[in-house]
Amino acid sequence: MKRWRDLTVGERHREMIRFAAGSGGRAVTLNFSAAFEKFILTTEDPMRAIGQRMNRELVSRGLQNLPILLILETSRKEKRPHIHGVYIAGAVDPGLVREAMRKAVGKVASHSGSRQFYHRDIFYADGWWTYITMDHRLTRRLLRLDADARLWWVSRSLLQDARDYQTAARADAAANLDHQLPGRVS
């Protein structure tokens, strides 16, 4: 098991999703309003803009410490940008999270609004990881971004919690291996 600092950015994101899955986290998909979509398609750093708006809406609802990870994706057929990710609500009302996220990307009204935000339990973290990262090259090309890192937004709380968990799991694994070495008296 690698040390946290030796993991690639992608491996860290996968560890965060695994941590979220093991912590009662939810997988989320969020569609943009037409006006916000137009803005995202023309801005130089779309995920930074999304992160700033997301942070503002979460803070306004007292959710500034919500563990959350988001990735920007563009659909293959329609070429429409949207977000996938994970969050850990804990004792927080998921309705507050939904309202903050919808407002951050422009609320969609009427029947379409009911499908703007979708979340569910994370049943298989590595499967969700694979699904949300499979179109990152297409998304980078369509949005003219130079690096995968510009597709992600991660809260400090999720980063710290996942790093601490992975570091502890690594130490536990090393301790267990040490006890299993031949010639060792346990």
Secondary structure, 3 states (H helix, E strand, C coil): CCCHHHCCHHHHHHHHHHHHHHCCCEEEEEECCHHHHHHHHHCCCHHHHHHHHHHHHHHHCCCCCCCEEEEEEECCCCCCEEEEEEECCCCCCHHHHHHHHHHHCCCCCHHHHHCCEEEEECCCHHHHHHHHHCCHHHHHHHCCCCCHHHHEEECHHHHHHHHHHHHHHHHHHHHHHHHHCCCCCC
